[in-house]
């Protein structure tokens, strides 16, 4: 007999089916046993009257929470069953795996008259046993939503003639700034883990690919211990040619995110609201746009927030956080494009206007930066000069060659999938990643 997913089994009233999954809950009394079986699609109550099925008693007595079983039985309607009014009466229970007592507490347990409250294990303890922690409804919903979001972005771009590429993560020279990279032994020489696919995205533009995107790992050797930083994450990057300005890039990003959030809302919006207490808001376009100077002025007027002149070329963490209150107040919006950063604070490959202002932006969502995007400098001599200004001429010599033989005007951006997921459900980065990597975390 083929396996039936529980979501389908719940509809198969009066049919005999085979279901498989983890035991989420188990009540085993002298006369009755109740098993809540969970698979990735749902939950089903297995009800056993021991007098009717004495052959199952020994098997049931061996079961523990989180054990894996296969059950064959008849699906029946029962108005007294709280879980959707459906239960299964089994004819066969097969043990696939017996679970030892769990090493972590995945959810806090409230006190009762007979028992004290049980505190939830810390996030670091839960990451130690992440495969056990990931079995919860909350975690599985989060990754289902992430899957829908990434797929929606991929489909959005494929429908606009983008090509998906896969660039190398082992590189010969430190990418972008030359800092914050992991060095690895590569046979008889040093290699580095790529900080981003930026250079290769632009190589694709010089190759005439015109529109590309990539979903892949990104490595940052930053000793950051915040709720939003990690040393390895999954990036969603894109680049496209024949743009007129960085505003074309902004438009592409806002439409991409609108499509992604619409897909998530359609598939899981109600469940996310119920589980995490957050509304999935599909943003109106165009997104609000302010210059960095305008934002600092607005934050000072509305919140009394000021920074030293020396800091006004970039967005501080506190200003980033406050920008959410500001954009909600003035635009009733969750997203905010911030433009006109100092050239000193932007990458050398960002195009600059006649006044030396970088032609790019940051995108802030719910008070957290999710993107730096820009029109790139595609003119060889200008790009070479900007690299030399930052002392990177030799380090990026291979990259500069991409522009020596013709390259169209282009721009792009990158998004962190894990950070998007974190903001979608209102968790910290450690909980929003399948497996977190940080300065003190390299296992499991």
N, C-alpha and C positions, 0 to 999 in steps of 0.2 A: 504493500500500500504506500502511495506517495504521501509525503508530508503535506499538511495543510497549514498555512499561516493562521494564527489565532484570529486575526481580523476577518478572515474568510470563514473560519469555523463558527464564529458567533452568528453567522447568517445561515448556517447549514443545519437548521432545526430539524430534528428527527433523522439526521443522517449519522452514519458511523464514519469517523475520520481519525487520522493520526496527527497529533500535535507534539511539538518538542520545544523545550525551553528550560529556563532556570526556575527554581522554586522561590517565589518571592515571599510567600507566607505559608505557614504550616500549622494546623491545629489537629492534633492527634489524640482523641479521647478513647475511652474504652469501646464505645459503640460506633462512633463516627470519626471520619477523617475529612478534613477540608484542606485542599491544596490550592493555592493561587499560583498558577503557572504563567510565566511571562516570556514572550518572545519580542522581537524588535517591532512587531506590529500591534501588540496589545496584550491583554490579560484574560484568563479564563479560569473560573472556579471548577475544580475537580472535586466531586462529592462522592464519598465512599461510605455506604452502609456496610459495616464489617460482617454483619450476619448474612448479608446477601453475597458477599465476596470474600469468604475466608481465605481464599488462595492469594489474596493481595496483602493480607495483614503483615506477614513477615517482611515483605518488600517495603511497605509503608513505615514499619518500625525502624528501618535503616536510614530513612530519609532525614536530611538536615536542610536548613535554609541555604539557598544558593546552590544546592545540588542540581544536576542536570538530568532530566528524565524524558523518556518518550512514552506517550500515553495514547492508547487506542480506546475509543469509547463512543458512546452515543451522545450527541448534543441535544439538549432538551430545554424547552422554555420552562421557567420557574419564577413566578412573580415575587417569591420570597428572597430570591438571590439579589443582593444589592448591586452586583456588578453586571448591570444591563439586563437583568432578568433571564440570564442564560447560564446553564451549568453543563458539565459533562459527567456522565456516569461511565466510569471506565470498565473495560473488560480485560485490559492488559496495562501494566505499568512496568517499564523497563528502566533500570538504573543505568545511566550513561557515565555518571561521575558523582562521587560523594564529596561534598565540600567540608573541609575542616572548619572549626569555629573561626569566624571572620576576625582579622587582625585590626580592623578599624571600625569606627562607628560612622556610617555614611550620613545619617541624619540624627539630629537631636531627638531624644525621646522624653516626652513630658512626664512629670511625676504623677503617680497614682497614689491611692490610699495605701497600697501594699508595697510600692516600689519607688525608690528615689529617681529623680531625673537623671538622664544620661546625656552628657555633653557630646556634641559632635567632635570628631577628631579634627585636628588642625589641617589646613590645606597641605602643609608639607608632609604630615603623616599620611594623608590620603594619596598624595602623589607617590609616596613609597609603594603603595599598593594600588596604583592608578587603574589597573585592569579590573579590580574589584569595585572601585569608586565609580567607574564609568557605566556600571550596570543600572544606575538610577534613571528614573524617568526624565529628570531634569537634564542630565548629561546627554542622554540619547536624543532628546528633543533638540537640544542645542546643536548637535552635529547633523541632525536631519535638516535643520534650518540652514546651517552653513552650506550643506550640500546643495540645497535649492538655490541659495544666493549665488554660489560660484557658478553653478550650471546656468543660471539666468544671465550672468555677466558674459559667460562664454558664448551663449546663444545670441545675445544681443550683438556681440562683435562679429560672430560668424555671419550674421545676417547683413552686416555692413562691410562685407568683403575683407575682413581681417583673416590673417593666416596665423595659426598657432605654431610657435617655434619652441625649441628647448636648447638653451644656451649652456655652455660649460660652467661648472662651479669650481673647478680647479683652474687657477689662472697663474700666469707667470709673474705678473707684477701686481702690486697692491692697487685695487681699483679706486676710482674717484679721488679721495683726499690723500690716500696713502696711510691713513691712520685707522685704528679700530678694525684691523683685519687679523684673522687667524693664520699663522704661518704653519705649514706642514712640510714634512720631509717628502720630497718627490725624487726618488732614486738618488741621483748625484747632485741635486740642487734643491733650492727652496721653492715652494709654491705657496699659494694663498687661496683661502676660501673666499669666493666672491661676495662682496658687500651688496651687490645688486647686479642685475643683468644689463645695466645701463649702456655700457660700451657696445655690447653685442646687439642690443636693440637698435642702436644707431648704425651699427654695421649693416643691419638688415635694411635700413633706409638707403644706405649707400649701395646696397645690392639690388635696389629697385623693387623690393618686396612691398613697398608703399604702406601697408597696414599690417602690423603684427601684434600679437600678445603672447604672454607666457605666464604659466602658473608653476611656481617652483620654489625651492628653498633659498633663503637669504641668510647670510651670516654676518653678525656684528659683534666684534670683540669689545663691547662696552661693559664696564663694571658698574652697571646700573641696577639698583635694587628698588625699582618703583613698581606700581601696579600695572604699568603698561609697557615695560621694556623686557626684552628677551634676547638671548644671544643667537637664536636660530628661529626663524619664522617662515611662514608660507607667504610668498608675495604674489600679487596679481599685477603684472606690469603690461603696459602697452605703449606703442609708439606709432605715429602715422605721419605721412608726408603731405606736401602741398597745402600746408596751412598758411593762413595770412597773418595770424597773430596767436599769442598764447590764449586768447579768448576762445579760439576754436577748440583748444584743448580743454578748457573749462567747460565748454558746452558739451563736449563728448562725455566728460566725467559726470556731469549732473544728470544727463540722460541715462547713462549706464547705471548709476546708483538708484535712480528712480525705477528703472526696470527691475533691478535686483530686489529692492524693498517691496515692490508691488508683488513679485513672485513669492517672497517670504510671507507677506501678509495674507495672500490668497491661500497658501498652503498651511501655514501654522500660526497666523496672527492671533487667533482666539486662544490657542494653547499657550503661546508665549505670554499673553496677557494674564491668563489664569495661573501659569506656573511661576513667572518671574515678575509679574506686576507691572510690566512695561508695555506700552502701546507700540506696535510697529507702525510708524508714521510714514506714509508715502509722501515724499516732499514735492511741493510745487516747484516748477521751474519757470524762470531762471532762479538760481540761488542768489541770495544777497551777496554783494561784492563791496568791500571797503579797502582803502589803502591802510597800510600799517599805521601811518601817522593819524589817520582819521579814527582808527580803532582806539589808539592810546588816548586821543582827545575825548572820545566818547566814554571810555572807562573812567577817566578822571572826572568828567562831568556827572556821570551816573553813580559811581561807586567810590569816588575819591581816591582811585587807584593811580599812583604815580610811580615812575621809574626814572633812574638817572639817565641823562642824555646819552651816556655811553652805551646804554642798553637798548636804545630805541631803534636800532637797525635790525633787530630780530624780535621775535615774540617770546616773552618770558612764559614760564609754566603757569604762573598765577594769572597772567593776562589771558592765556589760552583758556584756562578754566572759567574765568569771568566772562569771556566772550560769549559763552552759552547764554548767560543771563541777559547779556546785552542784545544778542540777536533775537532772543525770544521777545524781549520788551519792544524792540523797534520794528521787527519784521515778522514776529510770530512764526519763526522758522528754526529748525534744528541745525541747519548747515550754514556755514559762512566762509566765503572765499576772502582771503587776505592777500593783497598785492603790494608791490613796491617795497620790497625788502632791500637792505643794504647789499651792495655787490660783495662786500667783505664777508657777508654771512651766507652767500649763495655759491653753488658749485661753479667752477670755471667754465663749464660748457653751457651755462645759461646765456642766451642772447641778451645783450643790453641795448637800450635805446640810445639816442644821441646824447642824453644826459647821464649815461652810465647806469641807468636803473635796470636791474634784471627783469626780463620779460617772463615772469613766472608768478607763482602763487603758492600758498598753503591752503588746504581745505580743512576746516575744523568741523567736527561733528560731535554734538553734545559735550562741547568743551575740551575735546581731545583732537590733536592734529592727526589726520589719517592719510594725508597726501602732501607731497611737494611735487608740483607739476610746472612745466615751462615750455616755451619755445626754445629749441636748442640752437646754438651757434653752428651753422653748417659751412661757413666760409673759412677755408683752411687758414689763411694768414691771420685772420682775426682770432680764431680759436687757438692757434699756436701762441699768439701774443698773450691771451688770457691765461693759458696754462703756465706760461713762463712767469707771469705776474705772481702766481701763487707758488712758484718754485717747483712746478710739476713737469716741466718740459721734457726731461729725460724719462721720467717714470711712465708717461703716457704717450711715448713716441709711437708705439704700435697703434694706438688709438687714433692719433692724429693722421696716420696714413690713410685711414678710412675716407678722409675728406679731400685728399690730394687729387683724386681722379673723378670728381664730380659727385655732388650729393644734393638732393632737393631740400628745400626748407621743411622742417619737421618739428614735432614736439611730442610730449607724452607725459606719463606719470606712473606712479606705482602705488598700490594699496596693500596694506597688510591684512590678510584674510583673518588672522587671529585677533587683531585689534578691532576689526569690523564686528566680529562675533562677540567680543567682549562688550562693545558698546551696544550691540543689539539687545543683549539680555541683561546688561547691568552688572557684570561680574568683573573681577580682576583678571589679568592676563594668565595667571597660573591656572585658573579654573576654566578659562575659555579655550585652552589649547589641549589637543589630544595628549601630548606629552610636552611639558614645559622644559625649556633649557635656559639656564641662567648661570651666572658666575659660580654658584655653589651647587649646581644641579646638572649632573651628566648621566644619571640613571633614574628610573629603569630605561 
